[in-house]
Amino acid sequence: MRVITRRKLKEFYSIHADAKSQLESWFREAKIARWKTPADVAAQFPRADFISGNRVVFDIVGNSYRLIVKIHYNTGLVFIRFVGTHAAYDRINAAAI
């Protein structure tokens, strides 16, 4: 998969250093993945949550942080839509970003 854009992850973990290893691990796994369906993502990340618009929510650092991506399964693109604290996640409409 092609992940757009890693910069958002780096900006986040430059402030929240405890998230760096898990975000980098997620990035490496996503980059080599070949997800064609949500079931493919669920097989690799069983705790991921799926919301409307091909968006997937990943828990980072024991649910302290949240990562939301939008996956275009047909083109192999993964767009990072949000990375933030759980409190910040609670204030957004995850299905709309």
FENNOR-V742963 format. One record per residue. RES is the residue in one small letter. SS is DSSP state (a for helix, b for strand, c for the rest). Layout:
[[RES;SS] [RES;SS]]
This chain:
[[m;c] [r;b] [v;b] [i;b] [t;c] [r;a] [r;a] [k;a] [l;a] [k;a] [e;a] [f;a] [y;a] [s;a] [i;a] [h;c] [a;a] [d;a] [a;a] [k;a] [s;a] [q;a] [l;a] [e;a] [s;a] [w;a] [f;a] [r;a] [e;a] [a;a] [k;a] [i;a] [a;c] [r;c] [w;c] [k;c] [t;c] [p;a] [a;a] [d;a] [v;a] [a;a] [a;a] [q;a] [f;c] [p;c] [r;c] [a;c] [d;b] [f;b] [i;b] [s;c] [g;c] [n;c] [r;b] [v;b] [v;b] [f;b] [d;b] [i;b] [v;c] [g;c] [n;c] [s;c] [y;b] [r;b] [l;b] [i;b] [v;b] [k;b] [i;b] [h;b] [y;c] [n;c] [t;c] [g;c] [l;b] [v;b] [f;b] [i;b] [r;b] [f;b] [v;b] [g;b] [t;b] [h;a] [a;a] [a;a] [y;a] [d;a] [r;c] [i;c] [n;c] [a;a] [a;a] [a;a] [i;c]]
